[in-house]
């Protein structure tokens, strides 16, 4: 059996469904967007079975893109959760046939509240279609299922239309990356836009030696600090130089190497520093990668040491 061909046929059927829907989209979609934009409450999504699963995903998408939303199961609604819907809300009800028994049971109550209702169904004359203020057509010519029974093309279309509605609302509200990150502070984008150097830099037990220190003292500090680098400072704790374990290894190859030498002999003088701990950690990472270094020393404007930021810390925290 050629499974690759079957998979390709499935994708082609669903792709054609989406393309056909995009060509047949009328003004009704504009009305749905305007209805949600005018909503003073929340966008409530409801549906049963596969439609319910699609609805739950839609609610999550709306909620994370600037439209307060939640999913309400019709059965739970019949047993008390109808109180979660107010007249200031907008309801999107999903049922391909438009005749889902559980969903049909709550429609009169939604209308009784005076809550605007958007129906997503294949039949405008179905129970859902008749109760709806706006009907978004989700009819498909063929399910991708070989029996033309299991919801496949229809659920794909419904989900895509939900995404399209969410994108329209984002555009209308001028929803930006920073807004998205506000709803995803733990995600990659949230970290990129909100985590600062001050949140990640190491400030205690820093591996520091003074400018008159010997090489052997620097080696001890490198081992204790576990950062692969020692900071060389003056009497005011201002940064003068850096010595890495790589510097020490290269120095060992020199004929005149001595553990009693002043550490500055093998140090990197006037290293690159960062004097603003409030910049984004992602910006600091760009500097670290550009300079091809592992450690960035954070100082004040006078070069006084405040902390260090290691590339390993940025990677561990998911900064990119």
C-alpha positions as CSV (number, residue, x, y, z in Angstrom):
1,X,0.0,0.0,0.0
2,X,1.4,3.4,-1.0
3,X,0.9,5.4,2.3
4,X,2.8,8.4,0.9
5,X,0.3,8.7,-1.9
6,X,-2.6,8.4,0.5
7,X,-1.2,11.1,2.7
8,X,-0.6,13.4,-0.3
9,X,-4.2,12.9,-1.4
10,X,-5.4,13.7,2.1
11,X,-3.4,17.0,2.2
12,X,-4.5,17.9,-1.4
13,X,-8.2,17.4,-0.5
14,X,-7.9,19.6,2.6
15,X,-5.8,22.2,0.8
16,X,-8.4,22.4,-2.0
17,X,-11.1,22.8,0.6
18,X,-9.3,25.8,2.1
19,X,-8.7,27.4,-1.3
20,X,-12.3,27.0,-2.3
21,X,-13.5,28.6,1.0
22,X,-11.2,31.6,0.4
23,X,-12.8,32.1,-3.0
24,X,-16.3,31.9,-1.7
25,X,-15.9,34.1,1.4
26,X,-18.6,36.8,1.4
27,X,-19.4,39.9,3.5
28,X,-20.6,37.7,6.4
29,X,-17.0,37.3,7.6
30,X,-16.7,41.1,7.9
31,X,-19.9,41.1,10.0
32,X,-18.5,38.4,12.3
33,X,-15.3,40.4,12.8
34,X,-17.2,43.6,13.5
35,X,-19.4,41.8,16.0
36,X,-16.5,40.5,18.0
37,X,-14.7,43.9,17.9
38,X,-17.8,45.5,19.4
39,X,-17.9,42.9,22.2
40,X,-17.5,44.5,25.6
41,X,-17.2,41.1,27.3
42,X,-15.6,37.8,26.3
43,X,-15.8,35.7,23.2
44,X,-17.3,32.3,24.2
45,X,-16.7,29.3,22.0
46,X,-18.9,26.3,22.3
47,X,-19.3,22.9,20.5
48,X,-19.5,19.2,20.9
49,X,-17.2,16.3,19.9
50,X,-14.7,17.2,17.2
51,X,-16.3,20.7,16.9
52,X,-15.7,21.1,20.6
53,X,-12.0,20.2,20.2
54,X,-11.7,22.7,17.4
55,X,-13.5,25.3,19.5
56,X,-11.2,24.8,22.5
57,X,-8.2,25.5,20.2
58,X,-9.9,28.5,18.8
59,X,-10.5,29.9,22.2
60,X,-6.9,29.5,23.2
61,X,-5.8,31.3,20.0
62,X,-8.2,34.2,20.6
63,X,-7.1,34.5,24.2
64,X,-3.4,34.6,23.3
65,X,-3.9,37.2,20.6
66,X,-5.8,39.9,22.4
67,X,-9.4,38.7,22.4
68,X,-10.5,37.5,25.9
69,X,-12.0,34.1,25.2
70,X,-12.9,30.8,26.8
71,X,-14.4,27.5,25.7
72,X,-17.7,26.4,27.2
73,X,-19.0,22.8,26.7
74,X,-22.7,22.7,26.0
75,X,-23.4,19.9,28.5
76,X,-21.7,21.8,31.3
77,X,-23.6,24.9,30.2
78,X,-26.9,23.0,30.7
79,X,-25.9,22.1,34.3
80,X,-25.0,25.6,35.6
81,X,-22.3,27.0,33.5
82,X,-24.7,29.1,31.3
83,X,-24.2,31.6,34.0
84,X,-20.7,32.2,32.6
85,X,-22.3,33.9,29.5
86,X,-23.5,37.5,29.8
87,X,-25.2,39.8,27.4
88,X,-22.0,41.7,26.8
89,X,-20.3,38.5,25.4
90,X,-20.4,37.1,21.9
91,X,-20.8,33.4,21.4
92,X,-19.4,31.3,18.5
93,X,-21.3,28.0,18.3
94,X,-19.8,25.2,16.1
95,X,-21.7,22.3,14.6
96,X,-21.2,21.0,11.1
97,X,-24.7,19.7,10.8
98,X,-26.2,22.5,12.9
99,X,-28.3,20.0,14.7
100,X,-26.1,18.8,17.6
101,X,-28.6,18.0,20.4
102,X,-26.5,19.3,23.3
103,X,-25.7,22.5,21.4
104,X,-29.3,23.0,20.2
105,X,-30.5,22.8,23.8
106,X,-28.6,25.9,24.9
107,X,-29.3,28.1,21.9
108,X,-32.7,29.4,23.1
109,X,-31.1,30.4,26.5
110,X,-28.3,32.2,24.7
111,X,-30.9,34.1,22.7
112,X,-32.9,34.8,25.9
113,X,-29.8,36.6,27.3
114,X,-29.7,38.8,24.2
115,X,-26.1,37.6,23.5
116,X,-24.9,37.9,19.9
117,X,-24.4,34.5,18.3
118,X,-22.1,33.5,15.4
119,X,-22.8,30.1,14.0
120,X,-20.3,27.9,12.2
121,X,-22.3,25.3,10.3
122,X,-22.9,23.9,6.8
123,X,-26.6,24.7,6.8
124,X,-28.1,28.1,7.3
125,X,-31.5,26.6,7.7
126,X,-30.4,24.2,10.5
127,X,-31.3,24.9,14.2
128,X,-28.0,26.6,14.7
129,X,-28.3,28.6,11.5
130,X,-31.8,29.9,12.5
131,X,-30.7,31.0,16.0
132,X,-27.5,32.7,14.7
133,X,-27.1,36.4,14.0
134,X,-24.3,35.6,11.6
135,X,-23.6,32.2,9.9
136,X,-20.1,31.3,8.7
137,X,-20.4,28.6,6.1
138,X,-18.2,25.6,6.8
139,X,-19.6,23.3,4.1
140,X,-17.1,21.1,2.3
141,X,-17.5,19.1,-0.9
142,X,-15.6,16.1,0.4
143,X,-14.2,14.9,3.7
144,X,-10.6,13.7,3.4
145,X,-11.8,10.5,5.1
146,X,-12.0,7.7,2.4
147,X,-15.5,6.9,3.6
148,X,-16.4,10.6,3.4
149,X,-17.7,10.3,7.0
150,X,-15.0,11.3,9.6
151,X,-14.7,15.0,10.1
152,X,-11.4,15.9,8.4
153,X,-11.7,18.5,5.7
154,X,-14.6,20.1,7.7
155,X,-12.6,20.4,10.9
156,X,-9.6,21.7,9.0
157,X,-11.8,24.4,7.4
158,X,-13.4,25.3,10.7
159,X,-10.0,25.6,12.4
160,X,-8.6,27.7,9.6
161,X,-11.6,30.1,9.6
162,X,-11.1,30.5,13.4
163,X,-7.5,31.4,12.7
164,X,-8.6,33.8,10.0
165,X,-10.9,35.5,12.4
166,X,-8.2,35.8,15.0
167,X,-5.8,37.3,12.5
168,X,-8.4,39.8,11.4
169,X,-8.9,40.9,15.0
170,X,-5.2,41.2,15.5
171,X,-4.9,43.5,12.5
172,X,-7.9,45.5,13.6
173,X,-6.4,46.0,17.1
174,X,-2.8,46.6,15.8
175,X,-1.7,43.6,18.0
176,X,2.1,43.7,18.1
177,X,4.9,41.2,19.1
178,X,5.2,42.9,22.5
179,X,1.5,42.3,23.1
180,X,1.8,38.7,22.2
181,X,4.8,38.3,24.5
182,X,2.8,39.8,27.3
183,X,0.5,36.8,27.1
184,X,3.4,34.4,26.7
185,X,6.0,35.5,29.3
186,X,7.4,32.0,29.6
187,X,7.7,31.4,25.8
188,X,10.6,32.1,23.6
189,X,9.2,35.4,22.4
190,X,8.4,36.5,25.9
191,X,12.0,35.8,27.0
192,X,13.4,37.6,24.0
193,X,11.3,40.7,24.6
194,X,11.2,40.9,28.4
195,X,14.2,39.2,30.1
196,X,16.9,41.7,30.9
197,X,20.6,41.2,31.6
198,X,20.0,42.1,35.2
199,X,17.7,39.1,35.5
200,X,20.4,36.6,34.5
201,X,23.8,38.1,35.4
202,X,25.8,36.6,38.2
203,X,26.6,39.1,40.9
204,X,27.9,37.1,43.9
205,X,31.2,35.3,44.4
206,X,32.6,36.7,41.3
207,X,36.1,35.4,40.3
208,X,38.1,38.6,40.8
209,X,41.8,39.2,41.5
210,X,43.6,42.5,41.8
211,X,46.1,43.9,39.3
212,X,49.1,42.9,41.4
213,X,48.0,39.3,41.6
214,X,50.2,36.5,40.4
215,X,49.3,33.9,37.8
216,X,48.9,31.1,40.4
217,X,46.3,33.2,42.2
218,X,44.4,33.7,39.0
219,X,44.4,30.0,38.3
220,X,42.9,29.3,41.7
221,X,40.2,31.9,41.1
222,X,39.4,30.5,37.7
223,X,38.8,27.1,39.3
224,X,36.7,28.5,42.2
225,X,34.6,30.7,39.9
226,X,33.7,27.9,37.4
227,X,33.3,30.5,34.7
228,X,36.5,29.7,32.8
229,X,37.6,33.3,33.4
230,X,39.0,35.6,36.1
231,X,38.4,39.3,36.3
232,X,41.3,41.6,37.0
233,X,40.4,44.8,38.9
234,X,42.1,47.8,40.4
235,X,41.8,49.0,44.0
236,X,38.4,50.6,43.2
237,X,37.0,47.3,41.8
238,X,37.1,48.7,38.3
239,X,37.7,46.2,35.5
240,X,41.2,46.3,34.0
241,X,41.5,43.0,32.2
242,X,40.3,39.4,31.8
243,X,42.2,36.2,31.9
244,X,40.6,33.0,30.6
245,X,41.7,29.4,31.1
246,X,42.6,29.5,27.4
247,X,45.0,32.4,28.0
248,X,46.6,30.3,30.7
249,X,46.9,27.2,28.4
250,X,48.5,29.3,25.7
251,X,50.9,30.9,28.2
252,X,52.0,27.4,29.3
253,X,53.5,26.9,25.9
254,X,55.9,29.9,26.4
255,X,59.4,29.1,27.5
256,X,59.5,31.9,30.1
257,X,56.1,31.0,31.7
258,X,56.0,31.3,35.4
259,X,53.3,31.0,38.0
260,X,55.0,33.9,39.8
261,X,54.5,36.3,37.0
262,X,52.0,39.2,37.3
263,X,48.6,38.1,35.9
264,X,48.5,41.1,33.6
265,X,51.2,39.6,31.5
266,X,48.8,37.1,30.0
267,X,45.6,39.1,30.3
268,X,43.3,40.6,27.7
269,X,43.5,44.3,28.4
270,X,40.5,46.6,28.2
271,X,38.0,43.8,27.4
272,X,34.5,44.4,25.9
273,X,32.1,45.3,28.7
274,X,28.4,46.1,29.1
275,X,27.5,49.2,31.1
276,X,23.7,48.9,31.0
277,X,22.3,45.9,32.8
278,X,18.8,46.9,31.7
279,X,19.2,46.0,28.1
280,X,17.5,42.8,26.9
281,X,19.4,39.6,27.4
282,X,18.8,38.7,23.7
283,X,20.7,41.9,22.7
284,X,23.6,40.9,25.0
285,X,23.6,37.5,23.3
286,X,24.1,39.2,19.9
287,X,27.1,41.0,21.3
288,X,28.6,37.8,22.8
289,X,28.1,35.9,19.5
290,X,29.5,38.8,17.4
291,X,32.6,39.1,19.6
292,X,33.0,35.3,19.8
293,X,33.4,35.4,23.6
294,X,31.8,33.4,26.4
295,X,31.7,35.9,29.2
296,X,30.5,39.5,29.2
297,X,31.4,41.7,32.2
298,X,28.6,44.1,33.4
299,X,29.9,47.3,34.8
300,X,28.7,50.8,35.6
301,X,29.7,53.8,33.4
302,X,33.0,54.0,35.4
303,X,34.0,50.4,34.7
304,X,33.2,49.3,38.3
305,X,32.3,45.6,38.2
306,X,28.6,44.8,38.9
307,X,28.3,41.2,37.5
308,X,29.0,38.8,34.7
309,X,26.8,37.2,32.0
310,X,27.9,33.9,30.6
311,X,26.7,32.5,27.3
312,X,25.8,29.2,29.0
313,X,23.3,31.0,31.2
314,X,21.6,32.5,28.2
315,X,21.4,29.2,26.5
316,X,20.0,27.4,29.6
317,X,17.3,30.1,30.0
318,X,16.3,29.7,26.3
319,X,17.4,33.2,25.2
320,X,17.9,33.3,21.4
